[in-house]
Amino acid sequence: MATSAPRTWFLAACRRASIRALRLAILLVVLSPTGASGQFAATQPDQTGPQMGDLREQKYRVGVVVTAQGGPCRGIYATMPVPADWPEQKVEILHEDLSADVRSLRYRTLPGGVKQMQVEIPDLPAGETARAVVTFSVSRAAIEAPTETEFLTIPEKPDRSLRLYLGASPYIETRHPKIVKLAKSVGEDLEGWAKVEAIYDAVREQVEYRNGTLKGAARALADGWGDCEELTCLFIAMARVNGVPARTVWVEGHCYPEFYLEGPTGEGWWFPCQAAGSRAFGSMPDQLPILQKGDIFRDPDRPGQTLRYVSEFAKGATGSGGGSPKIEWIRAGG
């Protein structure tokens, strides 16, 4: 009888623990990705969006070297695009190498996400050289295609930020009759991911990859050949005709397109594709530093101009001795 109370308490505690364990097991089944009721909500967004692959860390140098030739120079001002953060890329400044003649080095971001480095050199004596070179650490992930694509759809009501990538851009002629006709005929019975993939395959079938000078989407379609810029322009134009936001991704010496689709909850993602070269749709194995994304920009230093790519820019005045600045742009890995 002396042990009956502890025994009764022990048995009751065991029953309470069993009940709690059962309730926990039921809760885990409901919330688990393998549970029938929780499977779609728990796993669908990750499987539908782009998947980050291997990460590559690299150094990237951007800058300008100015030499005053034939006499002194003054009022030198230069800008150049630098790598910025994107979902698949993280950037950190490691070192800023500035000569004594550089008065200021600062950064700004233009509408559309282009990050620029701004350099000012007020006076540069004859024969002298000024430099401003920044070393960045760039961590760039490869992108793998989603495993589930049937949930992805073309946005019905794209917001203002996406509407920028639905109209015409330099060399992306969304209103050209031949481009519109081809775009409307591709994948007429398809939707979402399958529709965009049909556009991608049609571009690669219609235009042979061949190096050449910039001529744009319409000319490339007429000629039947073009380089990475032409293939990218044509894909973007055809995607936009079908209501799919699309834009250019610029990396060192190359470019490729990416397109935007939404999941069932309204969340959207940008997916890349390799228009020129090996087939890669919805994925991107290349890990070169991303310099900028987009193909319609305005730069306050070039008023009145619409830019497809924000390139380097420099201006300055000659000094009293009539010198002229010699500009050398630095853009290299390592």
Helices and strands as residue ranges (DSSP letters): H 4-31, H 39-48, E 51-69, E 73-82, E 89-98, E 104-109, E 115-124, E 129-144, H 160-163, H 177-185, H 192-206, E 208-209, H 216-223, E 225-226, H 228-241, E 246-251, E 254-262, E 268-274, E 280-281, E 290-293, E 313-318, E 324-333
